[in-house]
Amino acid sequence: MTGRPQAIQRFVDAAARRDFGAIEECFTEDATVTDEERTHRGKAQIRRWQEDGRKQWEYTLTVTGGRARGADGYVMQGHLSGNFPGGEADVQYDFTLRGGLISHLAIS
């Protein structure tokens, strides 16, 4: 895997636009997202996770790096800035891909 996979780039772009339908389409039907010690399962829960987070906080993501992890993974580093507690945070997105879509995302 070279460069940022298309599904991940689509996810980053859709999140920046707050296009929740496009975000949902980046994931497999049975995808999971783990963020802030909670796991969201399936497209509907993943969409709600994004919608609820955006209702609560205004923030922007700046991608600061990334690298392939094996044949089906990608680890992306990012910097968040916004009106959440602390105002800034460095985060890591650990993606697993299947069939050109995101099947798992863990954010730490």
Residue frames as qw, qx, qy, qz and C-alpha x, y, z in Angstrom:
[[0.000, 0.892, 0.453, 0.000, 0.00, 0.00, 0.00],
 [0.441, 0.033, 0.016, 0.897, 1.55, 3.29, -1.04],
 [0.136, -0.293, -0.102, -0.941, 0.21, 6.72, -0.14],
 [0.374, 0.074, 0.580, -0.720, -3.02, 7.27, 1.77],
 [0.162, 0.284, 0.923, 0.205, -5.70, 4.77, 0.68],
 [0.142, -0.343, -0.427, -0.825, -8.69, 6.26, -1.14],
 [0.488, -0.612, -0.608, -0.134, -11.22, 5.27, 1.54],
 [0.503, -0.494, -0.328, 0.628, -9.20, 7.09, 4.18],
 [0.166, -0.009, 0.176, 0.970, -8.78, 10.19, 2.03],
 [0.289, -0.484, -0.562, -0.604, -12.55, 10.17, 1.36],
 [0.536, -0.608, -0.546, 0.209, -13.15, 9.88, 5.13],
 [0.398, -0.326, -0.138, 0.846, -10.83, 12.83, 5.89],
 [0.001, 0.154, 0.360, 0.920, -12.40, 14.97, 3.16],
 [0.396, -0.546, -0.623, -0.397, -16.00, 14.10, 4.14],
 [0.513, -0.562, -0.481, 0.436, -15.28, 14.80, 7.82],
 [0.266, -0.166, 0.012, 0.949, -13.85, 18.20, 6.93],
 [0.214, -0.240, -0.440, -0.839, -17.08, 18.98, 5.00],
 [0.366, 0.040, 0.662, -0.652, -19.24, 17.46, 7.76],
 [0.645, 0.161, -0.448, -0.597, -20.86, 15.30, 5.11],
 [0.548, -0.273, 0.702, -0.363, -22.17, 12.53, 7.35],
 [0.896, 0.326, 0.167, -0.252, -23.64, 10.49, 4.50],
 [0.610, 0.657, -0.433, 0.086, -20.28, 10.47, 2.72],
 [0.193, -0.555, 0.737, -0.335, -18.52, 9.53, 5.97],
 [0.792, -0.037, 0.490, -0.361, -20.88, 6.58, 6.42],
 [0.860, 0.489, -0.047, -0.138, -20.13, 5.37, 2.88],
 [0.240, 0.713, -0.647, 0.126, -16.40, 5.06, 3.67],
 [0.370, -0.339, 0.793, -0.345, -17.13, 2.12, 6.01],
 [0.284, -0.058, -0.927, -0.237, -18.13, -1.52, 5.54],
 [0.592, -0.480, -0.381, -0.524, -21.61, -2.54, 6.76],
 [0.825, -0.454, -0.323, 0.097, -20.10, -4.29, 9.80],
 [0.421, 0.517, -0.324, 0.671, -17.40, -1.70, 10.55],
 [0.576, -0.692, -0.355, 0.252, -16.42, -0.66, 14.06],
 [0.238, 0.695, -0.203, 0.647, -14.97, 2.60, 15.37],
 [0.653, -0.525, -0.404, 0.368, -13.36, 2.83, 18.79],
 [0.200, 0.561, -0.078, 0.799, -12.99, 6.38, 20.10],
 [0.273, -0.478, 0.355, -0.755, -12.85, 7.74, 23.66],
 [0.152, -0.127, 0.923, -0.330, -13.22, 4.21, 25.08],
 [0.661, 0.340, 0.418, -0.522, -16.48, 3.60, 23.20],
 [0.228, -0.059, 0.838, 0.492, -17.06, 1.27, 20.26],
 [0.553, 0.443, 0.088, -0.700, -19.57, 2.15, 17.55],
 [0.413, -0.005, 0.883, 0.225, -20.76, -0.75, 15.38],
 [0.389, 0.567, 0.696, 0.208, -22.20, -0.53, 11.89],
 [0.262, 0.381, 0.285, 0.840, -22.74, 2.39, 9.56],
 [0.293, -0.785, -0.378, -0.393, -25.68, 3.90, 11.46],
 [0.645, -0.694, -0.151, 0.284, -23.82, 4.06, 14.78],
 [0.589, -0.065, 0.156, 0.790, -20.71, 5.41, 13.06],
 [0.087, 0.593, 0.341, 0.724, -22.77, 8.17, 11.46],
 [0.472, -0.819, -0.287, -0.158, -24.34, 9.05, 14.84],
 [0.712, -0.411, -0.059, 0.567, -20.85, 9.13, 16.41],
 [0.389, 0.176, 0.218, 0.878, -19.79, 11.77, 13.88],
 [0.163, -0.690, -0.390, -0.587, -23.04, 13.73, 14.08],
 [0.604, -0.740, -0.287, 0.068, -23.05, 13.79, 17.90],
 [0.654, -0.274, -0.006, 0.705, -19.39, 14.80, 18.07],
 [0.245, 0.313, 0.279, 0.874, -19.96, 17.67, 15.67],
 [0.330, -0.774, -0.396, -0.368, -23.01, 18.86, 17.64],
 [0.673, -0.669, -0.176, 0.261, -20.92, 18.99, 20.79],
 [0.497, -0.568, 0.248, 0.607, -17.59, 20.30, 19.46],
 [0.538, 0.839, -0.067, -0.053, -16.27, 22.45, 16.63],
 [0.575, -0.558, 0.491, 0.343, -12.85, 21.23, 15.49],
 [0.632, 0.681, -0.314, -0.194, -10.54, 20.83, 12.54],
 [0.894, -0.207, 0.330, 0.222, -8.17, 17.99, 11.73],
 [0.308, 0.812, -0.466, -0.171, -4.76, 18.56, 10.20],
 [0.992, 0.039, -0.008, 0.117, -3.15, 15.34, 8.97],
 [0.184, -0.876, 0.440, 0.078, 0.48, 15.36, 10.10],
 [0.014, 0.476, -0.864, -0.161, 1.67, 11.96, 8.87],
 [0.895, 0.075, 0.191, -0.396, 0.80, 8.43, 7.94],
 [0.062, 0.464, -0.864, -0.184, 2.19, 5.05, 7.01],
 [0.776, 0.004, -0.513, -0.368, 1.01, 1.66, 5.82],
 [0.468, -0.381, 0.710, -0.363, 0.52, -1.02, 8.47],
 [0.507, 0.048, 0.859, 0.045, 0.79, -4.38, 6.78],
 [0.139, 0.189, 0.756, 0.611, -1.27, -5.24, 3.72],
 [0.172, -0.640, -0.656, -0.360, -4.62, -3.94, 4.98],
 [0.397, -0.763, -0.376, 0.345, -3.85, -1.20, 7.49],
 [0.331, 0.592, 0.003, 0.735, -2.88, 2.43, 7.64],
 [0.451, -0.609, -0.402, 0.514, -1.87, 4.54, 10.63],
 [0.217, 0.694, 0.184, 0.661, -2.46, 8.28, 10.32],
 [0.362, -0.375, -0.419, 0.744, -1.35, 10.98, 12.72],
 [0.038, 0.717, 0.394, 0.573, -3.36, 14.14, 13.08],
 [0.179, -0.099, -0.410, 0.889, -3.66, 17.33, 15.07],
 [0.132, -0.721, -0.649, -0.205, -7.10, 18.45, 16.26],
 [0.131, -0.052, -0.268, 0.953, -7.84, 22.03, 17.22],
 [0.288, -0.532, -0.574, -0.552, -11.18, 23.35, 18.39],
 [0.357, -0.541, 0.179, -0.740, -13.44, 24.21, 21.30],
 [0.860, -0.273, -0.431, -0.026, -13.15, 20.88, 23.14],
 [0.613, -0.777, 0.120, 0.077, -11.43, 20.73, 26.57],
 [0.680, -0.354, 0.366, 0.527, -7.77, 21.60, 26.10],
 [0.337, 0.821, -0.050, -0.459, -8.41, 23.04, 22.63],
 [0.470, 0.630, -0.586, -0.198, -5.71, 20.97, 20.91],
 [0.805, -0.263, 0.523, -0.092, -4.79, 17.30, 20.73],
 [0.257, 0.475, -0.772, -0.336, -2.48, 15.05, 18.75],
 [0.830, 0.030, 0.402, -0.386, -4.29, 11.86, 17.77],
 [0.045, -0.295, 0.886, 0.355, -3.58, 8.63, 15.95],
 [0.798, 0.241, 0.058, -0.549, -6.06, 6.96, 13.61],
 [0.231, -0.279, 0.919, 0.160, -5.43, 3.24, 13.12],
 [0.707, 0.316, -0.087, -0.626, -7.43, 2.04, 10.12],
 [0.426, -0.056, 0.888, 0.167, -8.09, -1.50, 8.91],
 [0.465, 0.389, -0.280, -0.744, -9.37, -1.82, 5.35],
 [0.459, 0.117, 0.879, 0.046, -11.40, -4.48, 3.58],
 [0.399, 0.568, 0.674, 0.252, -12.66, -4.39, 0.02],
 [0.257, 0.433, 0.200, 0.841, -11.62, -0.76, -0.45],
 [0.394, -0.747, -0.187, -0.502, -13.57, 0.40, 2.62],
 [0.043, -0.472, 0.647, -0.597, -12.75, 1.00, 6.28],
 [0.695, -0.284, -0.641, -0.159, -13.66, -2.03, 8.40],
 [0.630, -0.613, -0.354, 0.319, -12.18, -0.78, 11.67],
 [0.231, 0.698, -0.160, 0.659, -10.92, 2.52, 13.02],
 [0.641, -0.569, -0.371, 0.357, -9.31, 3.01, 16.43],
 [0.158, 0.812, -0.070, 0.557, -8.60, 6.57, 17.52],
 [0.716, -0.514, -0.283, 0.377, -6.15, 7.23, 20.32]]
